[in-house]
Amino acid sequence: MAGAAHERPIPTVAPPKRAVRAVGERPRMSRFLYFLIAVTVLIHVPFALGTLFVARRLELPSPVPLALTLTAALTFFFIGRARAGMPDRRRSGFMVWCVDVPYYVHWCACLFTLIPSVVATAVVPLVDLGRGLPVGLPHALYASVYALGLVVCGYGILVRRRWVVVREHDIVVEGLDSRLDGYRIAHFSDLHIGALTPRAWGMRWVRKLEGRHVDLAVVTGDLITSGTEFHHDVAEVIGALRVPDGVFVSFGNHDYFGEGEPLLSKIRDVGAHVLRNQGVLIERRGAKFFLAAIDDTWTRRDDLTAALRERPEGMPTVLLAHDPERFRAAAKLGVDLTLSGHTHGGQIAMPFFSRRLSLSHLTHHFHVGFYRKGRSLLYVSPGLGTTGPPMRLGAAPTIAIHTLRASRS
């Protein structure tokens, strides 16, 4: 391969035996589905009250049965949408864009309505009481906030998740040979290629590298959402990445929501390298750095010690780890740069304040952007695809290009 020479063939390493529980996770997924159904019922309560208000204002016949019937139908309809993605299956374009996507706009608008509705339900009656007015629920507010939610969530689903940004970063790596100064790594993560994120979108992401003079490309896991039907699609996307020093892939938890081995084979068939608790030397003009990757942590396949076993002493190291929670351990072992994903930057965050106000900030210590521990640096990508509702707001789908810089000290 022009410009790169690997010191040894990349070995084929079987996943650790402790990873037996990988495939399917049916009990866990079933419990999660029940949780989602409960959430769906809850968020449809303000929708029902808002619908009742609108029906009465329009003087429609039988407003109460109408509101209840519509709410029950939309709540029940969620079960079919959720089951269609567990595992992710191929569906016609009509079903995806004329049924699934509009429904998710509605579902997200209901979610958007929930918190303002809860606050209004608690505050408005108290205000009315203090003003000596008849006490009642703010039905008009429920309807108004839902209408606003349709606009905001429609933007997040129909526009924002398609609008991919490319962010470039200079990263100083201590001990990096000056001959590698300016070495450029394209970082993709969380593709989630599937029914709601089609292969054509992945191909557009690949084309964004044209003219950017990237040396090497990495993909840090969650290539699909679940199942096996989109293995070929994602392999085609990864195979379309053409960079001088090759494409290297690590797996994430969603890659094992189905059979992981066929996906591994398809990716290797298109010429990309899947690293599972392995490392390899990357060479350019006689200068080298060590590129390693760990397997999925969620299914307990990760083995950081094995990934770094072949690393020459003192060699600058870049680690691919889908889950950023392994950063502390990597820093202790002298990894210079860890590239991760997994969190999606929350997928939904407050615009301009996404670092502090996002869903991922509630559940992950390392949730988006850069973190430092000693001489070690972590970058958590917001990723490109989506899971759950296909919406992004305040957390732009991102391709990162990291330019390695030699220390000047």
Secondary structure, DSSP 4 states (H G I P E B T S, - for coil): -TT---SSPPPP-PPPGGGTT-S--HHHHHHHHHHHHHHHHHHHHHHHHHHHHHHHHTT-SSHHHHHHHHHHHHHHHHHHHHHHBTTB----HHHIIIIIHHHHHHHHHHHHHHHHHHHHHHHHHHHHHHTTPPP---HHHHHHHHHHHHHHHHHHHHTGGG--EEEEEEEEETT--GGGTTEEEEEE----BSSSS-HHHHHHHHHTTTTS--SEEEEES--BSSSSTTHHHHHHHHHT---TT-EEEE--GGGGSS-HHHHHHHHHHTT-EE-SSEEEEEEETTEEEEEEE---TTTT---HHHHTTTPPTT--EEEE-SSGGGHHHHHHTT-SEEEE-SSGGGSBB-TT-TTTSBHHHHH-SS-SEEEEETTEEEEE---SS-SSS---BSS--EEEEEEEEE---
